[in-house]
């Protein structure tokens, strides 16, 4: 289903951004490590620069995520709990969508899941060499996303909480494995050292986006976002079972009510709760994205699955009805995210604003045709023409969907840095004409563009409509700009 959906659905803006990375392979990038760029490049070598080519490898890794989590939970709690976990992973909106789109979260979650399974076998079977495979997986995952390194303190917590496995703390192997992971992460450090540490500065800034919000504003947004990511009742169940370092139906009860290996409760809590708690603390003062705690939900959902498997075995009608209701709601939410026009078919249409994220993948060919028409019109005037926006989203999606997939050029007009900062030399564009595209009303950017071009001519907005929505789902604003005078890109930067 995911392969079918990926082939017929347009790219999200971030996917097109990472596809741009794959056309400029490097040791690292402004936003994260190089992993997603190389994975996308591998897929496009097989299937070309198409949506399915971009998404191919992340989708295959998503299947691997489910398999490794299933194997891990089966070793701690048996087949029943493992199947319940796999079911939850495949209806939770965040993990279903994350298993389709080509962002760095899906591959990072894959490496997290693979490391969980390797660690499980290592501590249960006493395999010394397993620690170094764990270190290898953590290091590879850190090349996809920096937060993979948080796996290490989770390991430490697990060993501290599990008396049966605490002996490993007295050996050198966990620590040497972590050093191996850090060594594999070194390309990211090297790239940052060569580029004024801009990637690390960006990461620090993301954790400090207060925007003068009212107290607890971002905390409420974070909790609401996680409720949408997992569905409300599943998220509440996760919070309940992780409220203390001993989830219900702990080590004493496996899938069939039989005793399980010691340490299962500690394993679920150590890899399910601490990062979620950390994100909650950060959300007290800063805006967080919904996807940030994605890896923690693997064992968080496993803890829910263990509890629900036990509740289902109890045969209580109320418990079973509650579980079925929670599962149905989660499945419906996932379907609506994947097919946002679906509610209109049953008489409950969503507004375009409510479905803005879900509609992001829709309408790109129509927008590209409008931009291309302006591009061709300017080209007939005899000067070179570049295509530009003020953010990576516009620049990347147009680079993917315009004929010939051209190199697009950013104009930093009250916008923040991004990876294009490394690729672009505005001095080389002086004297050229441009198609300037905006994905929203931005009077300040237009006013600044008028300072740096001889003329800025607005075109008719490109309005995208979608069946099932009364109002437009996208409106883009296009300007034909002539004779670029050049500018200082530092003059109008709006931070990291």
Order of alpha helices (4+ residues) and beta strands (2+ residues): alpha-alpha-alpha-alpha-alpha-alpha-alpha-alpha-alpha-alpha-alpha-alpha-alpha-alpha-alpha-alpha-alpha-alpha-alpha-beta-alpha-alpha-beta-alpha-beta-beta-beta
